Amino acid sequence: MLLAWPLIRLSLDTGNSTSFDTHVAWLPADKWGLENVANLSAVPPVGATLIVGVPKIANASGGPCRVFALV
């Protein structure tokens, strides 16, 4: 089951999006996205487990995180 979507790019949506369709469809479905993930190309596309640590930031819609890949 895919609960998160890690990306190397700046947004879940394409850069020229004004409607943010991916955000609108993905996030309310109890899923979340990771944007600007470094070294994602070093993680195999299948078989890895990502551990994501996220600090709680009051009244924020996003923030930094630390991602570990178990291969």
Rosetta constraint file for C-alpha pairs under 8 A:
AtomPair CA 3 CA 30 HARMONIC 7.75 0.50
AtomPair CA 3 CA 31 HARMONIC 5.08 0.50
AtomPair CA 3 CA 32 HARMONIC 6.64 0.50
AtomPair CA 4 CA 31 HARMONIC 5.75 0.50
AtomPair CA 4 CA 32 HARMONIC 4.91 0.50
AtomPair CA 4 CA 33 HARMONIC 5.14 0.50
AtomPair CA 4 CA 34 HARMONIC 7.05 0.50
AtomPair CA 5 CA 32 HARMONIC 6.67 0.50
AtomPair CA 5 CA 33 HARMONIC 4.63 0.50
AtomPair CA 5 CA 34 HARMONIC 5.98 0.50
AtomPair CA 6 CA 33 HARMONIC 5.86 0.50
AtomPair CA 6 CA 34 HARMONIC 4.47 0.50
AtomPair CA 6 CA 35 HARMONIC 6.15 0.50
AtomPair CA 6 CA 36 HARMONIC 7.98 0.50
AtomPair CA 6 CA 37 HARMONIC 6.47 0.50
AtomPair CA 6 CA 40 HARMONIC 7.99 0.50
AtomPair CA 7 CA 11 HARMONIC 7.75 0.50
AtomPair CA 7 CA 12 HARMONIC 7.31 0.50
AtomPair CA 7 CA 33 HARMONIC 7.67 0.50
AtomPair CA 7 CA 34 HARMONIC 5.97 0.50
AtomPair CA 7 CA 35 HARMONIC 5.02 0.50
AtomPair CA 7 CA 36 HARMONIC 5.91 0.50
AtomPair CA 7 CA 37 HARMONIC 5.75 0.50
AtomPair CA 7 CA 40 HARMONIC 7.66 0.50
AtomPair CA 8 CA 35 HARMONIC 6.18 0.50
AtomPair CA 8 CA 36 HARMONIC 4.51 0.50
AtomPair CA 8 CA 37 HARMONIC 4.99 0.50
AtomPair CA 8 CA 38 HARMONIC 6.61 0.50
AtomPair CA 8 CA 40 HARMONIC 6.86 0.50
AtomPair CA 9 CA 35 HARMONIC 6.20 0.50
AtomPair CA 9 CA 36 HARMONIC 5.32 0.50
AtomPair CA 9 CA 37 HARMONIC 7.83 0.50
AtomPair CA 10 CA 15 HARMONIC 7.67 0.50
AtomPair CA 10 CA 35 HARMONIC 5.64 0.50
AtomPair CA 10 CA 36 HARMONIC 5.50 0.50
AtomPair CA 11 CA 15 HARMONIC 7.05 0.50
AtomPair CA 11 CA 35 HARMONIC 5.76 0.50
AtomPair CA 11 CA 36 HARMONIC 7.76 0.50
AtomPair CA 12 CA 22 HARMONIC 6.23 0.50
AtomPair CA 12 CA 23 HARMONIC 6.56 0.50
AtomPair CA 12 CA 33 HARMONIC 6.81 0.50
AtomPair CA 12 CA 35 HARMONIC 6.85 0.50
AtomPair CA 13 CA 17 HARMONIC 6.31 0.50
AtomPair CA 13 CA 20 HARMONIC 5.84 0.50
AtomPair CA 13 CA 21 HARMONIC 7.00 0.50
AtomPair CA 13 CA 22 HARMONIC 5.58 0.50
AtomPair CA 13 CA 23 HARMONIC 6.94 0.50
AtomPair CA 17 CA 21 HARMONIC 7.91 0.50
AtomPair CA 20 CA 24 HARMONIC 6.27 0.50
AtomPair CA 21 CA 25 HARMONIC 6.10 0.50
AtomPair CA 22 CA 26 HARMONIC 5.63 0.50
AtomPair CA 22 CA 27 HARMONIC 7.94 0.50
AtomPair CA 23 CA 27 HARMONIC 5.56 0.50
AtomPair CA 24 CA 28 HARMONIC 6.70 0.50
AtomPair CA 25 CA 29 HARMONIC 6.85 0.50
AtomPair CA 26 CA 30 HARMONIC 7.55 0.50
AtomPair CA 26 CA 31 HARMONIC 5.99 0.50
AtomPair CA 26 CA 32 HARMONIC 6.99 0.50
AtomPair CA 27 CA 31 HARMONIC 5.10 0.50
AtomPair CA 27 CA 32 HARMONIC 5.43 0.50
AtomPair CA 27 CA 33 HARMONIC 7.72 0.50
AtomPair CA 37 CA 67 HARMONIC 7.94 0.50
AtomPair CA 39 CA 43 HARMONIC 7.56 0.50
AtomPair CA 43 CA 48 HARMONIC 6.96 0.50
AtomPair CA 43 CA 69 HARMONIC 6.95 0.50
AtomPair CA 43 CA 71 HARMONIC 7.48 0.50
AtomPair CA 44 CA 48 HARMONIC 6.39 0.50
AtomPair CA 44 CA 71 HARMONIC 7.70 0.50
AtomPair CA 47 CA 71 HARMONIC 6.83 0.50
AtomPair CA 48 CA 69 HARMONIC 6.37 0.50
AtomPair CA 48 CA 70 HARMONIC 5.57 0.50
AtomPair CA 48 CA 71 HARMONIC 4.69 0.50
AtomPair CA 49 CA 69 HARMONIC 5.72 0.50
AtomPair CA 49 CA 70 HARMONIC 5.08 0.50
AtomPair CA 49 CA 71 HARMONIC 6.67 0.50
AtomPair CA 50 CA 67 HARMONIC 6.60 0.50
AtomPair CA 50 CA 68 HARMONIC 5.65 0.50
AtomPair CA 50 CA 69 HARMONIC 4.56 0.50
AtomPair CA 50 CA 70 HARMONIC 6.22 0.50
AtomPair CA 51 CA 67 HARMONIC 5.72 0.50
AtomPair CA 51 CA 68 HARMONIC 5.05 0.50
AtomPair CA 51 CA 69 HARMONIC 6.29 0.50
AtomPair CA 51 CA 70 HARMONIC 7.61 0.50
AtomPair CA 52 CA 65 HARMONIC 6.67 0.50
AtomPair CA 52 CA 66 HARMONIC 5.79 0.50
AtomPair CA 52 CA 67 HARMONIC 4.61 0.50
AtomPair CA 52 CA 68 HARMONIC 6.47 0.50
AtomPair CA 53 CA 65 HARMONIC 5.56 0.50
AtomPair CA 53 CA 66 HARMONIC 5.13 0.50
AtomPair CA 53 CA 67 HARMONIC 6.43 0.50
AtomPair CA 54 CA 63 HARMONIC 7.72 0.50
AtomPair CA 54 CA 64 HARMONIC 6.78 0.50
AtomPair CA 54 CA 65 HARMONIC 4.67 0.50
AtomPair CA 54 CA 66 HARMONIC 6.69 0.50
AtomPair CA 55 CA 63 HARMONIC 7.83 0.50
AtomPair CA 55 CA 64 HARMONIC 7.55 0.50
AtomPair CA 55 CA 65 HARMONIC 7.01 0.50
AtomPair CA 57 CA 63 HARMONIC 7.32 0.50
